[in-house]
Amino acid sequence: MVPFEERVESHEERLNKQEERLNQHGKRLERHAEQLKEDNEDIQTLKERDKYKHVRFFDVEKKLCKNIKHRIKRKQRNACHDEGADKKLFNIVEQAMGYQESRTTQSYELRMAKLNTWSTVFLKVSAGLVGLLSSGGSIYYIIVEHVIK
């Protein structure tokens, strides 16, 4: 059997080791508590920043909505002005097309009149020539028959 004093010493050693472990655990707990405190502070800081960002985003969203509304109103006004200008432009183009159409018609009629005149002149000249030639042939016949014989 182990003597009593050795047992006491071994128990004391175990107790010392356990005290060391407890001290180490206590130090770890203190470090964890400090870390937890720092983390909580960081969390609070982040929450405050999030609130600030939320307010900023809300303000930016309001401004953007207002800008978009103004742009839409401006475009609607411009569209109305552009529509009026488009109607005027359409009327001008329509009138120009009417002038172009009447000009084309007049040009066609003029060409047809010139062609008609030239054809009439040609027919009259050719009829005259045919008449002359046919009368010339009869004159030649008369001369040949009566004068030469």
ChimeraX commands (.cxc) that place a marker at each C-alpha (Angstrom):
marker #1 position 0.00,0.00,0.00 radius 0.5
marker #1 position 0.97,3.51,-0.63 radius 0.5
marker #1 position 1.87,5.49,2.40 radius 0.5
marker #1 position -0.38,8.25,3.50 radius 0.5
marker #1 position 2.04,11.08,2.84 radius 0.5
marker #1 position 2.57,10.03,-0.74 radius 0.5
marker #1 position -1.14,10.01,-1.23 radius 0.5
marker #1 position -1.42,13.47,0.20 radius 0.5
marker #1 position 1.35,14.68,-2.05 radius 0.5
marker #1 position -0.21,13.14,-5.13 radius 0.5
marker #1 position -3.54,14.75,-4.16 radius 0.5
marker #1 position -1.85,18.07,-3.65 radius 0.5
marker #1 position -0.20,17.77,-7.05 radius 0.5
marker #1 position -3.54,16.99,-8.61 radius 0.5
marker #1 position -5.10,19.93,-6.80 radius 0.5
marker #1 position -2.30,22.22,-8.00 radius 0.5
marker #1 position -2.77,21.02,-11.57 radius 0.5
marker #1 position -6.50,21.56,-11.27 radius 0.5
marker #1 position -5.91,25.05,-9.87 radius 0.5
marker #1 position -3.64,25.82,-12.83 radius 0.5
marker #1 position -6.28,24.55,-15.19 radius 0.5
marker #1 position -8.92,26.61,-13.40 radius 0.5
marker #1 position -6.68,29.68,-13.62 radius 0.5
marker #1 position -6.13,29.04,-17.33 radius 0.5
marker #1 position -9.86,28.60,-17.81 radius 0.5
marker #1 position -10.51,31.75,-15.81 radius 0.5
marker #1 position -8.06,33.70,-17.99 radius 0.5
marker #1 position -9.71,32.27,-21.10 radius 0.5
marker #1 position -13.11,33.27,-19.78 radius 0.5
marker #1 position -11.84,36.78,-19.10 radius 0.5
marker #1 position -10.43,36.99,-22.64 radius 0.5
marker #1 position -13.72,35.69,-24.00 radius 0.5
marker #1 position -15.63,38.21,-21.92 radius 0.5
marker #1 position -13.42,41.04,-23.26 radius 0.5
marker #1 position -13.83,39.72,-26.80 radius 0.5
marker #1 position -17.60,39.51,-26.27 radius 0.5
marker #1 position -17.66,43.08,-24.98 radius 0.5
marker #1 position -15.69,44.30,-28.04 radius 0.5
marker #1 position -17.97,42.33,-30.36 radius 0.5
marker #1 position -21.06,43.83,-28.74 radius 0.5
marker #1 position -19.60,47.32,-29.21 radius 0.5
marker #1 position -18.85,46.52,-32.87 radius 0.5
marker #1 position -22.40,45.22,-33.32 radius 0.5
marker #1 position -23.83,48.42,-31.85 radius 0.5
marker #1 position -21.61,50.51,-34.13 radius 0.5
marker #1 position -22.76,48.51,-37.16 radius 0.5
marker #1 position -26.41,48.88,-36.15 radius 0.5
marker #1 position -25.98,52.65,-35.89 radius 0.5
marker #1 position -24.28,52.74,-39.29 radius 0.5
marker #1 position -27.11,50.67,-40.75 radius 0.5
marker #1 position -29.66,53.13,-39.38 radius 0.5
marker #1 position -27.67,56.00,-40.88 radius 0.5
marker #1 position -27.37,54.20,-44.22 radius 0.5
marker #1 position -31.09,53.43,-44.17 radius 0.5
marker #1 position -31.87,57.11,-43.66 radius 0.5
marker #1 position -29.43,58.07,-46.45 radius 0.5
marker #1 position -30.90,55.50,-48.83 radius 0.5
marker #1 position -34.38,56.72,-48.03 radius 0.5
marker #1 position -33.32,60.31,-48.81 radius 0.5
marker #1 position -31.62,59.23,-52.04 radius 0.5
marker #1 position -34.73,57.26,-53.03 radius 0.5
marker #1 position -36.92,60.33,-52.43 radius 0.5
marker #1 position -34.63,62.50,-54.55 radius 0.5
marker #1 position -34.55,59.94,-57.36 radius 0.5
marker #1 position -38.34,59.62,-57.34 radius 0.5
marker #1 position -38.68,63.38,-57.49 radius 0.5
marker #1 position -36.18,63.61,-60.37 radius 0.5
marker #1 position -37.96,60.86,-62.27 radius 0.5
marker #1 position -41.33,62.60,-61.81 radius 0.5
marker #1 position -39.85,65.87,-63.12 radius 0.5
marker #1 position -38.31,64.08,-66.11 radius 0.5
marker #1 position -41.59,62.37,-66.94 radius 0.5
marker #1 position -43.49,65.67,-66.75 radius 0.5
marker #1 position -40.88,67.39,-68.92 radius 0.5
marker #1 position -41.01,64.59,-71.50 radius 0.5
marker #1 position -44.80,64.76,-71.56 radius 0.5
marker #1 position -44.66,68.50,-72.19 radius 0.5
marker #1 position -42.04,68.01,-74.90 radius 0.5
marker #1 position -44.13,65.23,-76.43 radius 0.5
marker #1 position -47.11,67.59,-76.65 radius 0.5
marker #1 position -44.96,70.26,-78.30 radius 0.5
marker #1 position -43.41,67.67,-80.61 radius 0.5
marker #1 position -46.85,66.35,-81.52 radius 0.5
marker #1 position -47.96,69.84,-82.56 radius 0.5
marker #1 position -44.79,70.28,-84.57 radius 0.5
marker #1 position -45.32,66.87,-86.16 radius 0.5
marker #1 position -48.83,67.86,-87.22 radius 0.5
marker #1 position -47.53,71.07,-88.78 radius 0.5
marker #1 position -44.75,69.18,-90.52 radius 0.5
marker #1 position -47.25,66.62,-91.80 radius 0.5
marker #1 position -49.42,69.41,-93.22 radius 0.5
marker #1 position -46.40,70.97,-94.94 radius 0.5
marker #1 position -45.34,67.62,-96.39 radius 0.5
marker #1 position -48.90,66.93,-97.52 radius 0.5
marker #1 position -49.05,70.29,-99.29 radius 0.5
marker #1 position -45.66,69.66,-100.89 radius 0.5
marker #1 position -46.85,66.26,-102.06 radius 0.5
marker #1 position -49.94,67.92,-103.54 radius 0.5
marker #1 position -47.75,70.45,-105.35 radius 0.5
marker #1 position -45.48,67.64,-106.52 radius 0.5
marker #1 position -48.47,65.66,-107.75 radius 0.5
marker #1 position -49.91,68.64,-109.64 radius 0.5
marker #1 position -46.45,69.42,-111.04 radius 0.5
marker #1 position -46.07,65.82,-112.20 radius 0.5
marker #1 position -49.51,65.97,-113.81 radius 0.5
marker #1 position -48.68,69.26,-115.55 radius 0.5
marker #1 position -45.35,67.85,-116.73 radius 0.5
marker #1 position -47.09,64.77,-118.15 radius 0.5
marker #1 position -49.73,66.87,-119.90 radius 0.5
marker #1 position -47.04,69.12,-121.39 radius 0.5
marker #1 position -45.11,66.11,-122.75 radius 0.5
marker #1 position -48.30,64.69,-124.21 radius 0.5
marker #1 position -49.14,68.05,-125.84 radius 0.5
marker #1 position -45.64,68.26,-127.36 radius 0.5
marker #1 position -45.89,64.70,-128.64 radius 0.5
marker #1 position -49.33,65.39,-130.06 radius 0.5
marker #1 position -48.06,68.53,-131.82 radius 0.5
marker #1 position -45.06,66.71,-133.30 radius 0.5
marker #1 position -47.21,63.82,-134.44 radius 0.5
marker #1 position -49.66,66.24,-136.06 radius 0.5
marker #1 position -46.82,68.06,-137.81 radius 0.5
marker #1 position -45.32,64.77,-138.97 radius 0.5
marker #1 position -48.63,63.53,-140.28 radius 0.5
marker #1 position -49.30,66.80,-142.13 radius 0.5
marker #1 position -45.81,66.88,-143.64 radius 0.5
marker #1 position -45.96,63.23,-144.63 radius 0.5
marker #1 position -49.43,63.70,-146.08 radius 0.5
marker #1 position -48.13,66.66,-148.07 radius 0.5
marker #1 position -45.17,64.67,-149.32 radius 0.5
marker #1 position -47.35,61.75,-150.26 radius 0.5
marker #1 position -49.68,64.13,-152.00 radius 0.5
marker #1 position -46.83,65.82,-153.79 radius 0.5
marker #1 position -45.25,62.56,-154.78 radius 0.5
marker #1 position -48.50,61.14,-155.94 radius 0.5
marker #1 position -49.31,64.31,-157.87 radius 0.5
marker #1 position -45.73,64.38,-159.13 radius 0.5
marker #1 position -46.14,60.89,-160.45 radius 0.5
marker #1 position -49.27,61.85,-162.26 radius 0.5
marker #1 position -47.54,64.95,-163.68 radius 0.5
marker #1 position -44.65,62.78,-164.81 radius 0.5
marker #1 position -47.08,60.35,-166.38 radius 0.5
marker #1 position -48.80,63.14,-168.25 radius 0.5
marker #1 position -45.46,64.56,-169.44 radius 0.5
marker #1 position -44.16,61.17,-170.51 radius 0.5
marker #1 position -47.33,60.18,-172.27 radius 0.5
marker #1 position -48.15,63.42,-174.01 radius 0.5
marker #1 position -44.84,65.16,-174.53 radius 0.5
marker #1 position -42.52,62.31,-175.35 radius 0.5
marker #1 position -44.91,60.48,-177.59 radius 0.5
marker link #1:1,2 radius 0.2
marker link #1:2,3 radius 0.2
marker link #1:3,4 radius 0.2
marker link #1:4,5 radius 0.2
marker link #1:5,6 radius 0.2
marker link #1:6,7 radius 0.2
marker link #1:7,8 radius 0.2
marker link #1:8,9 radius 0.2
marker link #1:9,10 radius 0.2
marker link #1:10,11 radius 0.2
marker link #1:11,12 radius 0.2
marker link #1:12,13 radius 0.2
marker link #1:13,14 radius 0.2
marker link #1:14,15 radius 0.2
marker link #1:15,16 radius 0.2
marker link #1:16,17 radius 0.2
marker link #1:17,18 radius 0.2
marker link #1:18,19 radius 0.2
marker link #1:19,20 radius 0.2
marker link #1:20,21 radius 0.2
marker link #1:21,22 radius 0.2
marker link #1:22,23 radius 0.2
marker link #1:23,24 radius 0.2
marker link #1:24,25 radius 0.2
marker link #1:25,26 radius 0.2
marker link #1:26,27 radius 0.2
marker link #1:27,28 radius 0.2
marker link #1:28,29 radius 0.2
marker link #1:29,30 radius 0.2
marker link #1:30,31 radius 0.2
marker link #1:31,32 radius 0.2
marker link #1:32,33 radius 0.2
marker link #1:33,34 radius 0.2
marker link #1:34,35 radius 0.2
marker link #1:35,36 radius 0.2
marker link #1:36,37 radius 0.2
marker link #1:37,38 radius 0.2
marker link #1:38,39 radius 0.2
marker link #1:39,40 radius 0.2
marker link #1:40,41 radius 0.2
marker link #1:41,42 radius 0.2
marker link #1:42,43 radius 0.2
marker link #1:43,44 radius 0.2
marker link #1:44,45 radius 0.2
marker link #1:45,46 radius 0.2
marker link #1:46,47 radius 0.2
marker link #1:47,48 radius 0.2
marker link #1:48,49 radius 0.2
marker link #1:49,50 radius 0.2
marker link #1:50,51 radius 0.2
marker link #1:51,52 radius 0.2
marker link #1:52,53 radius 0.2
marker link #1:53,54 radius 0.2
marker link #1:54,55 radius 0.2
marker link #1:55,56 radius 0.2
marker link #1:56,57 radius 0.2
marker link #1:57,58 radius 0.2
marker link #1:58,59 radius 0.2
marker link #1:59,60 radius 0.2
marker link #1:60,61 radius 0.2
marker link #1:61,62 radius 0.2
marker link #1:62,63 radius 0.2
marker link #1:63,64 radius 0.2
marker link #1:64,65 radius 0.2
marker link #1:65,66 radius 0.2
marker link #1:66,67 radius 0.2
marker link #1:67,68 radius 0.2
marker link #1:68,69 radius 0.2
marker link #1:69,70 radius 0.2
marker link #1:70,71 radius 0.2
marker link #1:71,72 radius 0.2
marker link #1:72,73 radius 0.2
marker link #1:73,74 radius 0.2
marker link #1:74,75 radius 0.2
marker link #1:75,76 radius 0.2
marker link #1:76,77 radius 0.2
marker link #1:77,78 radius 0.2
marker link #1:78,79 radius 0.2
marker link #1:79,80 radius 0.2
marker link #1:80,81 radius 0.2
marker link #1:81,82 radius 0.2
marker link #1:82,83 radius 0.2
marker link #1:83,84 radius 0.2
marker link #1:84,85 radius 0.2
marker link #1:85,86 radius 0.2
marker link #1:86,87 radius 0.2
marker link #1:87,88 radius 0.2
marker link #1:88,89 radius 0.2
marker link #1:89,90 radius 0.2
marker link #1:90,91 radius 0.2
marker link #1:91,92 radius 0.2
marker link #1:92,93 radius 0.2
marker link #1:93,94 radius 0.2
marker link #1:94,95 radius 0.2
marker link #1:95,96 radius 0.2
marker link #1:96,97 radius 0.2
marker link #1:97,98 radius 0.2
marker link #1:98,99 radius 0.2
marker link #1:99,100 radius 0.2
marker link #1:100,101 radius 0.2
marker link #1:101,102 radius 0.2
marker link #1:102,103 radius 0.2
marker link #1:103,104 radius 0.2
marker link #1:104,105 radius 0.2
marker link #1:105,106 radius 0.2
marker link #1:106,107 radius 0.2
marker link #1:107,108 radius 0.2
marker link #1:108,109 radius 0.2
marker link #1:109,110 radius 0.2
marker link #1:110,111 radius 0.2
marker link #1:111,112 radius 0.2
marker link #1:112,113 radius 0.2
marker link #1:113,114 radius 0.2
marker link #1:114,115 radius 0.2
marker link #1:115,116 radius 0.2
marker link #1:116,117 radius 0.2
marker link #1:117,118 radius 0.2
marker link #1:118,119 radius 0.2
marker link #1:119,120 radius 0.2
marker link #1:120,121 radius 0.2
marker link #1:121,122 radius 0.2
marker link #1:122,123 radius 0.2
marker link #1:123,124 radius 0.2
marker link #1:124,125 radius 0.2
marker link #1:125,126 radius 0.2
marker link #1:126,127 radius 0.2
marker link #1:127,128 radius 0.2
marker link #1:128,129 radius 0.2
marker link #1:129,130 radius 0.2
marker link #1:130,131 radius 0.2
marker link #1:131,132 radius 0.2
marker link #1:132,133 radius 0.2
marker link #1:133,134 radius 0.2
marker link #1:134,135 radius 0.2
marker link #1:135,136 radius 0.2
marker link #1:136,137 radius 0.2
marker link #1:137,138 radius 0.2
marker link #1:138,139 radius 0.2
marker link #1:139,140 radius 0.2
marker link #1:140,141 radius 0.2
marker link #1:141,142 radius 0.2
marker link #1:142,143 radius 0.2
marker link #1:143,144 radius 0.2
marker link #1:144,145 radius 0.2
marker link #1:145,146 radius 0.2
marker link #1:146,147 radius 0.2
marker link #1:147,148 radius 0.2
marker link #1:148,149 radius 0.2
view
